[in-house]
Amino acid sequence: MNFAYPVYLLLLLVIPFLAWRSMRQGGGAPLIYSDIGRIKKIFGASNARVPITHKVRRVLAGLRLLVLALFIMALARPQAELVSSEIFTEGIDIMLCVDVSNSMVLIDLDLQNRRTRLDVTKEVVKSFVEGRRNDRIGMTVFATDAFLQCPLTVDYGIVQNFLDDVKIDMIPGNSTAIGNAIASSLNRLRYTESKSKVIILITDGANNSGEFDPLTAAEMASALGVKIYTIGVGGLGIPYILQNNFLFGQQLTPVPQAERIDESTLRQIADASNGQYFRATDTQKFREIFQQIDQLEKSKIQTQGSRRFRELFHYFLIPALAILLVELILSQTRFRKLP
């Protein structure tokens, strides 16, 4: 608690002086009467009052001093300070570019559970989406061509539902149009008002399809202020594919001639747009990459503090008025002094 006008509290210094003066006077100058019979006849026996004692006089004088002290406290305007803060968040627009070409069916990120590259990608991306706050997230899928799978939204449940629908054969052909994927995502980002815009490109191959050159698309991204994080997906060894065996059921078959990741182009794309290139060689590494991106791309949060005050003078004024009323009633009735 503090006081808006603390200078008025100096008036409290008068109270000790008034208390000392009241004690010196004993509550008033005494008058000696030999007989109050005549007074009773004038005012009536029912209205005559016996002179109050010194103790009662001091109590009533103390009440008046207490009232004065409470009035001074109320006059100083006591207040309770309420500190509040307003939080402003500035989200990031993120477009996910997910490769759904046939090579994403290969198994090398999670051999133990026999999960394909696309299966691991969907799991890791889901965890990333769940951890975001206040950001708009959209998704483009690409193979021979690219198309929008999910528009930018803050409804992360919808993003995850669209992610569940992502499959290898959803785009015909067996090529990889990385440039088209970047251009399609830029088309969604270029008109947004967000100050931070990001593309996360996930692929396991090289650009061999589409109208847009990847490096040209990366330069377009840089001109629009869009950062591209590229992730090359694939183990360091020979990948496998699940094939049905008539005798033994599904078996892992090595694919030694599988297409290799064009890491050089992915690095150039990232460098041209002020982003970063990562290589996901297993599931754990893949998770760590998205954790790094999550730390690099944090939503901006600004806090603006404000001070407000709640008036407390009534906690002193109301008791003062109540005590004053009691003092007036007592001094004018039961303990009224004779003139």
C-alpha positions as a Markdown table, in Angstrom:
| # | Residue | x | y | z |
|---|---|---|---|---|
| 1 | Met | 0.0 | 0.0 | 0.0 |
| 2 | Asn | 1.2 | 3.5 | -0.8 |
| 3 | Phe | -0.3 | 7.0 | -0.5 |
| 4 | Ala | -1.0 | 9.4 | -3.4 |
| 5 | Tyr | -0.6 | 12.4 | -1.1 |
| 6 | Pro | 1.8 | 11.3 | 1.6 |
| 7 | Val | 2.4 | 14.9 | 2.7 |
| 8 | Tyr | -1.0 | 14.9 | 4.5 |
| 9 | Leu | 0.3 | 12.2 | 6.9 |
| 10 | Leu | 2.3 | 15.0 | 8.6 |
| 11 | Leu | -1.0 | 16.1 | 10.1 |
| 12 | Leu | -0.8 | 13.0 | 12.3 |
| 13 | Leu | 1.9 | 14.7 | 14.3 |
| 14 | Val | -0.8 | 17.0 | 15.7 |
| 15 | Ile | -2.6 | 14.1 | 17.3 |
| 16 | Pro | -0.1 | 13.5 | 20.2 |
| 17 | Phe | -0.3 | 17.2 | 21.1 |
| 18 | Leu | -4.1 | 17.1 | 21.1 |
| 19 | Ala | -4.0 | 14.0 | 23.3 |
| 20 | Trp | -1.7 | 15.7 | 25.8 |
| 21 | Arg | -3.8 | 18.8 | 25.8 |
| 22 | Ser | -7.0 | 16.8 | 26.5 |
| 23 | Met | -5.3 | 14.9 | 29.4 |
| 24 | Arg | -4.2 | 18.2 | 30.9 |
| 25 | Gln | -7.7 | 19.6 | 30.8 |
| 26 | Gly | -9.2 | 16.4 | 32.1 |
| 27 | Gly | -11.9 | 16.4 | 29.5 |
| 28 | Gly | -13.2 | 19.9 | 30.4 |
| 29 | Ala | -13.4 | 22.6 | 33.2 |
| 30 | Pro | -15.2 | 21.2 | 36.3 |
| 31 | Leu | -18.2 | 23.1 | 37.8 |
| 32 | Ile | -19.2 | 22.4 | 41.4 |
| 33 | Tyr | -22.9 | 22.3 | 42.3 |
| 34 | Ser | -24.2 | 22.1 | 45.8 |
| 35 | Asp | -27.6 | 20.9 | 44.6 |
| 36 | Ile | -28.8 | 19.9 | 41.2 |
| 37 | Gly | -32.4 | 19.7 | 42.2 |
| 38 | Arg | -33.3 | 23.0 | 40.5 |
| 39 | Ile | -31.7 | 21.7 | 37.3 |
| 40 | Lys | -33.8 | 18.6 | 37.4 |
| 41 | Lys | -36.9 | 20.7 | 37.7 |
| 42 | Ile | -36.0 | 22.8 | 34.7 |
| 43 | Phe | -35.0 | 19.9 | 32.4 |
| 44 | Gly | -37.1 | 17.2 | 34.0 |
| 45 | Ala | -35.8 | 14.3 | 35.9 |
| 46 | Ser | -35.7 | 12.1 | 32.8 |
| 47 | Asn | -33.4 | 14.4 | 30.9 |
| 48 | Ala | -31.0 | 15.2 | 33.7 |
| 49 | Arg | -27.7 | 13.5 | 33.4 |
| 50 | Val | -25.1 | 12.7 | 36.0 |
| 51 | Pro | -21.7 | 14.3 | 35.0 |
| 52 | Ile | -19.5 | 11.8 | 33.3 |
| 53 | Thr | -16.4 | 10.5 | 34.9 |
| 54 | His | -12.9 | 11.3 | 33.9 |
| 55 | Lys | -12.5 | 7.8 | 32.4 |
| 56 | Val | -15.5 | 8.2 | 30.1 |
| 57 | Arg | -14.4 | 11.6 | 29.1 |
| 58 | Arg | -11.0 | 10.3 | 28.1 |
| 59 | Val | -12.6 | 7.4 | 26.1 |
| 60 | Leu | -14.8 | 9.9 | 24.2 |
| 61 | Ala | -11.8 | 12.2 | 23.6 |
| 62 | Gly | -9.8 | 9.2 | 22.4 |
| 63 | Leu | -12.6 | 8.3 | 19.9 |
| 64 | Arg | -12.5 | 11.8 | 18.5 |
| 65 | Leu | -8.7 | 11.6 | 18.1 |
| 66 | Leu | -9.1 | 8.2 | 16.4 |
| 67 | Val | -11.7 | 9.7 | 14.0 |
| 68 | Leu | -9.3 | 12.6 | 13.2 |
| 69 | Ala | -6.4 | 10.1 | 12.5 |
| 70 | Leu | -8.6 | 8.0 | 10.2 |
| 71 | Phe | -9.8 | 11.1 | 8.3 |
| 72 | Ile | -6.1 | 12.2 | 7.8 |
| 73 | Met | -5.3 | 8.7 | 6.5 |
| 74 | Ala | -8.2 | 8.8 | 4.1 |
| 75 | Leu | -7.2 | 12.3 | 3.0 |
| 76 | Ala | -3.7 | 11.0 | 2.1 |
| 77 | Arg | -5.4 | 8.7 | -0.4 |
| 78 | Pro | -4.1 | 5.2 | 0.3 |
| 79 | Gln | -3.8 | 3.0 | -2.8 |
| 80 | Ala | -3.0 | -0.6 | -3.7 |
| 81 | Glu | -0.7 | -0.9 | -6.7 |
| 82 | Leu | -1.8 | -3.4 | -9.4 |
| 83 | Val | 0.9 | -4.3 | -11.9 |
| 84 | Ser | -0.4 | -5.8 | -15.1 |
| 85 | Ser | 1.3 | -6.8 | -18.4 |
| 86 | Glu | 0.0 | -7.2 | -21.9 |
| 87 | Ile | 1.7 | -9.8 | -24.1 |
| 88 | Phe | 2.1 | -9.3 | -27.8 |
| 89 | Thr | 3.1 | -12.3 | -29.9 |
| 90 | Glu | 4.4 | -12.2 | -33.5 |
| 91 | Gly | 4.1 | -15.6 | -35.1 |
| 92 | Ile | 6.1 | -17.1 | -37.9 |
| 93 | Asp | 4.7 | -18.3 | -41.2 |
| 94 | Ile | 6.1 | -21.8 | -42.0 |
| 95 | Met | 5.6 | -23.8 | -45.2 |
| 96 | Leu | 6.6 | -27.5 | -45.0 |
| 97 | Cys | 7.7 | -29.0 | -48.3 |
| 98 | Val | 7.5 | -32.8 | -48.1 |
| 99 | Asp | 9.0 | -35.0 | -50.8 |
| 100 | Val | 6.5 | -37.8 | -51.8 |
| 101 | Ser | 8.5 | -39.3 | -54.7 |
| 102 | Asn | 8.9 | -43.1 | -54.9 |
| 103 | Ser | 12.3 | -43.0 | -53.3 |
| 104 | Met | 10.7 | -42.0 | -50.0 |
| 105 | Val | 9.5 | -45.6 | -49.7 |
| 106 | Leu | 13.1 | -46.7 | -48.9 |
| 107 | Ile | 14.0 | -47.9 | -45.4 |
| 108 | Asp | 17.2 | -46.7 | -43.8 |
| 109 | Leu | 16.2 | -44.2 | -41.1 |
| 110 | Asp | 14.5 | -46.8 | -38.9 |
| 111 | Leu | 15.5 | -50.3 | -39.9 |
| 112 | Gln | 14.5 | -51.8 | -36.6 |
| 113 | Asn | 10.8 | -50.9 | -37.1 |
| 114 | Arg | 11.0 | -51.2 | -40.9 |
| 115 | Arg | 9.5 | -47.7 | -41.3 |
| 116 | Thr | 10.0 | -45.8 | -44.6 |
| 117 | Arg | 11.6 | -42.5 | -45.0 |
| 118 | Leu | 8.2 | -40.9 | -45.4 |
| 119 | Asp | 6.8 | -42.6 | -42.3 |
| 120 | Val | 9.6 | -41.2 | -40.2 |
| 121 | Thr | 9.2 | -37.8 | -41.8 |
| 122 | Lys | 5.5 | -37.7 | -40.9 |
| 123 | Glu | 6.2 | -38.6 | -37.3 |
| 124 | Val | 9.0 | -36.0 | -36.8 |
| 125 | Val | 7.0 | -33.3 | -38.5 |
| 126 | Lys | 4.0 | -34.0 | -36.4 |
| 127 | Ser | 6.1 | -33.5 | -33.2 |
| 128 | Phe | 7.4 | -30.3 | -34.6 |
| 129 | Val | 3.9 | -29.0 | -35.4 |
| 130 | Glu | 2.7 | -29.9 | -31.9 |
| 131 | Gly | 5.4 | -27.8 | -30.3 |
| 132 | Arg | 4.7 | -24.6 | -32.2 |
| 133 | Arg | 2.7 | -21.7 | -30.7 |
| 134 | Asn | 1.1 | -18.7 | -32.5 |
| 135 | Asp | 2.7 | -19.7 | -35.9 |
| 136 | Arg | 0.8 | -20.3 | -39.1 |
| 137 | Ile | 1.8 | -23.6 | -40.7 |
| 138 | Gly | 1.1 | -24.9 | -44.2 |
| 139 | Met | 2.3 | -27.8 | -46.3 |
| 140 | Thr | 3.3 | -28.4 | -49.9 |
| 141 | Val | 3.9 | -31.9 | -51.3 |
| 142 | Phe | 6.0 | -32.6 | -54.3 |
| 143 | Ala | 7.3 | -35.3 | -56.6 |
| 144 | Thr | 7.1 | -34.8 | -60.4 |
| 145 | Asp | 5.3 | -31.6 | -59.7 |
| 146 | Ala | 4.2 | -29.8 | -56.5 |
| 147 | Phe | 0.9 | -28.8 | -55.1 |
| 148 | Leu | -0.6 | -27.3 | -51.9 |
| 149 | Gln | -1.6 | -29.9 | -49.4 |
| 150 | Cys | -2.6 | -27.6 | -46.6 |
| 151 | Pro | -2.9 | -23.8 | -46.6 |
| 152 | Leu | -1.3 | -21.6 | -43.8 |
| 153 | Thr | -3.3 | -22.1 | -40.6 |
| 154 | Val | -3.0 | -21.9 | -36.9 |
| 155 | Asp | -5.2 | -25.0 | -36.5 |
| 156 | Tyr | -2.5 | -27.6 | -36.0 |
| 157 | Gly | -5.0 | -30.4 | -35.8 |
| 158 | Ile | -5.9 | -29.8 | -39.4 |
| 159 | Val | -2.2 | -29.7 | -40.4 |
| 160 | Gln | -1.7 | -33.1 | -38.8 |
| 161 | Asn | -4.8 | -34.5 | -40.5 |
| 162 | Phe | -3.5 | -33.4 | -43.9 |
| 163 | Leu | -0.1 | -34.9 | -42.9 |
| 164 | Asp | -1.8 | -38.3 | -42.2 |
| 165 | Asp | -3.1 | -38.2 | -45.8 |
| 166 | Val | 0.3 | -37.8 | -47.3 |
| 167 | Lys | 1.3 | -40.9 | -49.3 |
| 168 | Ile | 3.9 | -42.0 | -51.8 |
| 169 | Asp | 1.7 | -42.4 | -54.8 |
| 170 | Met | -0.4 | -39.2 | -54.4 |
| 171 | Ile | 1.5 | -37.5 | -57.2 |
| 172 | Pro | 2.1 | -39.5 | -60.4 |
| 173 | Gly | 5.6 | -40.0 | -61.7 |
| 174 | Asn | 9.0 | -40.8 | -60.3 |
| 175 | Ser | 10.8 | -37.5 | -60.4 |
| 176 | Thr | 11.6 | -34.7 | -57.9 |
| 177 | Ala | 10.6 | -31.1 | -58.6 |
| 178 | Ile | 12.4 | -29.2 | -55.8 |
| 179 | Gly | 12.3 | -25.9 | -57.7 |
| 180 | Asn | 8.5 | -26.2 | -58.2 |
| 181 | Ala | 8.1 | -27.0 | -54.5 |
| 182 | Ile | 9.9 | -23.9 | -53.4 |
| 183 | Ala | 8.0 | -21.7 | -55.9 |
| 184 | Ser | 4.7 | -23.1 | -54.8 |
| 185 | Ser | 5.5 | -22.4 | -51.2 |
| 186 | Leu | 6.7 | -18.9 | -52.0 |
| 187 | Asn | 3.4 | -18.2 | -53.8 |
| 188 | Arg | 1.7 | -18.8 | -50.4 |
| 189 | Leu | 4.2 | -16.8 | -48.4 |
| 190 | Arg | 4.7 | -13.7 | -50.5 |
| 191 | Tyr | 1.4 | -12.0 | -49.7 |
| 192 | Thr | 1.4 | -12.7 | -46.0 |
| 193 | Glu | 2.0 | -9.9 | -43.5 |
| 194 | Ser | 4.2 | -11.8 | -41.2 |
| 195 | Lys | 7.7 | -10.5 | -40.7 |
| 196 | Ser | 9.2 | -14.0 | -40.4 |
| 197 | Lys | 8.7 | -16.5 | -43.2 |
| 198 | Val | 10.3 | -19.9 | -43.4 |
| 199 | Ile | 10.3 | -22.9 | -45.8 |
| 200 | Ile | 11.4 | -26.3 | -44.5 |
| 201 | Leu | 12.3 | -28.5 | -47.5 |
| 202 | Ile | 12.5 | -32.3 | -46.9 |
| 203 | Thr | 13.8 | -34.4 | -49.7 |
| 204 | Asp | 15.9 | -37.5 | -50.4 |
| 205 | Gly | 16.8 | -36.9 | -54.0 |
| 206 | Ala | 17.9 | -34.4 | -56.6 |
| 207 | Asn | 16.0 | -32.0 | -58.7 |
| 208 | Asn | 15.2 | -33.6 | -62.0 |
| 209 | Ser | 11.8 | -32.2 | -62.9 |
| 210 | Gly | 9.7 | -29.1 | -62.9 |
| 211 | Glu | 9.8 | -25.6 | -64.6 |
| 212 | Phe | 11.7 | -23.8 | -61.8 |
| 213 | Asp | 15.4 | -24.2 | -61.2 |
| 214 | Pro | 16.0 | -24.7 | -57.4 |
| 215 | Leu | 18.7 | -22.0 | -57.2 |
| 216 | Thr | 16.6 | -19.5 | -59.0 |
| 217 | Ala | 13.7 | -20.3 | -56.7 |
| 218 | Ala | 16.1 | -19.8 | -53.7 |
| 219 | Glu | 17.1 | -16.4 | -55.0 |
| 220 | Met | 13.4 | -15.5 | -55.3 |
| 221 | Ala | 13.0 | -16.6 | -51.7 |
| 222 | Ser | 15.9 | -14.4 | -50.6 |
| 223 | Ala | 14.3 | -11.4 | -52.4 |
| 224 | Leu | 11.0 | -12.0 | -50.6 |
| 225 | Gly | 12.8 | -12.4 | -47.2 |
| 226 | Val | 11.9 | -16.1 | -46.9 |
| 227 | Lys | 14.4 | -18.4 | -45.2 |
| 228 | Ile | 14.8 | -21.9 | -46.5 |
| 229 | Tyr | 16.0 | -24.8 | -44.2 |
| 230 | Thr | 16.8 | -27.9 | -46.4 |
| 231 | Ile | 16.9 | -31.4 | -44.9 |
| 232 | Gly | 18.5 | -34.3 | -46.8 |
| 233 | Val | 16.8 | -37.5 | -45.8 |
| 234 | Gly | 18.7 | -40.8 | -46.0 |
| 235 | Gly | 21.0 | -43.1 | -44.2 |
| 236 | Leu | 24.7 | -43.4 | -44.9 |
| 237 | Gly | 24.6 | -47.0 | -45.9 |
| 238 | Ile | 22.6 | -49.0 | -48.5 |
| 239 | Pro | 18.8 | -48.4 | -48.2 |
| 240 | Tyr | 16.3 | -51.2 | -48.2 |
| 241 | Ile | 12.8 | -51.8 | -49.5 |
| 242 | Leu | 10.1 | -54.1 | -48.2 |
| 243 | Gln | 9.2 | -56.8 | -50.7 |
| 244 | Asn | 6.8 | -59.7 | -50.4 |
| 245 | Asn | 8.5 | -63.1 | -50.4 |
| 246 | Phe | 6.3 | -66.1 | -51.2 |
| 247 | Leu | 7.9 | -68.2 | -48.5 |
| 248 | Phe | 9.0 | -65.8 | -45.8 |
| 249 | Gly | 6.5 | -62.9 | -46.2 |
| 250 | Gln | 7.8 | -59.4 | -46.2 |
| 251 | Gln | 11.5 | -59.1 | -46.4 |
| 252 | Leu | 14.0 | -56.2 | -46.5 |
| 253 | Thr | 15.7 | -56.1 | -49.8 |
| 254 | Pro | 18.8 | -53.8 | -50.4 |
| 255 | Val | 18.6 | -51.2 | -53.1 |
| 256 | Pro | 22.3 | -50.4 | -53.9 |
| 257 | Gln | 21.4 | -48.3 | -57.0 |
| 258 | Ala | 19.1 | -45.9 | -55.1 |
| 259 | Glu | 19.3 | -42.2 | -56.0 |
| 260 | Arg | 21.6 | -40.2 | -53.8 |
| 261 | Ile | 20.8 | -36.9 | -52.2 |
| 262 | Asp | 22.1 | -33.8 | -54.0 |
| 263 | Glu | 23.6 | -32.3 | -50.9 |
| 264 | Ser | 25.5 | -29.7 | -52.9 |
| 265 | Thr | 22.3 | -28.2 | -54.3 |
| 266 | Leu | 20.5 | -28.3 | -51.0 |
| 267 | Arg | 23.4 | -26.4 | -49.4 |
| 268 | Gln | 23.3 | -23.8 | -52.1 |
| 269 | Ile | 19.6 | -23.4 | -51.7 |
| 270 | Ala | 20.0 | -22.8 | -47.9 |
| 271 | Asp | 22.9 | -20.5 | -48.3 |
| 272 | Ala | 21.2 | -18.4 | -51.0 |
| 273 | Ser | 18.2 | -17.8 | -48.7 |
| 274 | Asn | 20.1 | -17.3 | -45.4 |
| 275 | Gly | 18.9 | -20.7 | -44.2 |
| 276 | Gln | 20.8 | -23.9 | -43.2 |
| 277 | Tyr | 21.3 | -27.4 | -44.6 |
| 278 | Phe | 20.9 | -30.5 | -42.4 |
| 279 | Arg | 21.4 | -34.2 | -43.1 |
| 280 | Ala | 19.0 | -36.7 | -41.4 |
| 281 | Thr | 20.7 | -40.1 | -41.3 |
| 282 | Asp | 18.5 | -41.7 | -38.7 |
| 283 | Thr | 15.3 | -41.0 | -36.7 |
| 284 | Gln | 17.1 | -39.5 | -33.7 |
| 285 | Lys | 19.2 | -37.2 | -35.9 |
| 286 | Phe | 16.0 | -36.2 | -37.7 |
| 287 | Arg | 14.3 | -35.2 | -34.4 |
| 288 | Glu | 17.4 | -33.2 | -33.4 |
| 289 | Ile | 17.3 | -31.3 | -36.6 |
| 290 | Phe | 13.8 | -30.2 | -36.0 |
| 291 | Gln | 14.6 | -29.3 | -32.5 |
| 292 | Gln | 17.4 | -27.0 | -33.8 |
| 293 | Ile | 15.0 | -25.4 | -36.3 |
| 294 | Asp | 12.5 | -25.0 | -33.4 |
| 295 | Gln | 15.2 | -23.1 | -31.5 |
| 296 | Leu | 16.3 | -21.0 | -34.4 |
| 297 | Glu | 12.7 | -19.9 | -35.4 |
| 298 | Lys | 11.1 | -18.7 | -32.2 |
| 299 | Ser | 8.0 | -16.5 | -32.2 |
| 300 | Lys | 8.7 | -13.0 | -30.9 |
| 301 | Ile | 7.0 | -12.2 | -27.6 |
| 302 | Gln | 6.9 | -8.7 | -26.3 |
| 303 | Thr | 5.6 | -7.7 | -22.9 |
| 304 | Gln | 4.3 | -4.3 | -22.1 |
| 305 | Gly | 3.8 | -3.6 | -18.4 |
| 306 | Ser | 1.3 | -1.2 | -17.0 |
| 307 | Arg | 0.6 | 0.1 | -13.5 |
| 308 | Arg | -2.9 | 0.6 | -12.1 |
| 309 | Phe | -4.1 | 1.5 | -8.6 |
| 310 | Arg | -7.0 | 0.5 | -6.5 |
| 311 | Glu | -8.3 | 3.2 | -4.1 |
| 312 | Leu | -8.3 | 2.2 | -0.4 |
| 313 | Phe | -9.4 | 5.4 | 1.3 |
| 314 | His | -12.9 | 4.0 | 2.0 |
| 315 | Tyr | -11.2 | 1.5 | 4.4 |
| 316 | Phe | -10.4 | 4.5 | 6.6 |
| 317 | Leu | -13.3 | 6.8 | 5.8 |
| 318 | Ile | -16.1 | 4.4 | 6.6 |
| 319 | Pro | -14.7 | 3.4 | 10.1 |
| 320 | Ala | -14.1 | 7.1 | 10.8 |
| 321 | Leu | -17.7 | 8.0 | 10.1 |
| 322 | Ala | -19.0 | 5.0 | 12.1 |
| 323 | Ile | -16.8 | 5.9 | 15.1 |
| 324 | Leu | -17.8 | 9.6 | 14.8 |
| 325 | Leu | -21.5 | 8.6 | 14.8 |
| 326 | Val | -21.0 | 6.5 | 17.9 |
| 327 | Glu | -19.2 | 9.3 | 19.7 |
| 328 | Leu | -21.9 | 11.8 | 18.9 |
| 329 | Ile | -24.7 | 9.5 | 20.1 |
| 330 | Leu | -22.9 | 8.7 | 23.4 |
| 331 | Ser | -21.9 | 12.4 | 24.0 |
| 332 | Gln | -25.4 | 13.6 | 23.3 |
| 333 | Thr | -27.4 | 11.0 | 25.2 |
| 334 | Arg | -26.1 | 8.8 | 28.0 |
| 335 | Phe | -22.9 | 10.7 | 28.6 |
| 336 | Arg | -24.1 | 14.2 | 27.7 |
| 337 | Lys | -22.4 | 16.9 | 29.6 |
| 338 | Leu | -24.3 | 19.6 | 31.4 |
| 339 | Pro | -23.8 | 23.1 | 30.0 |
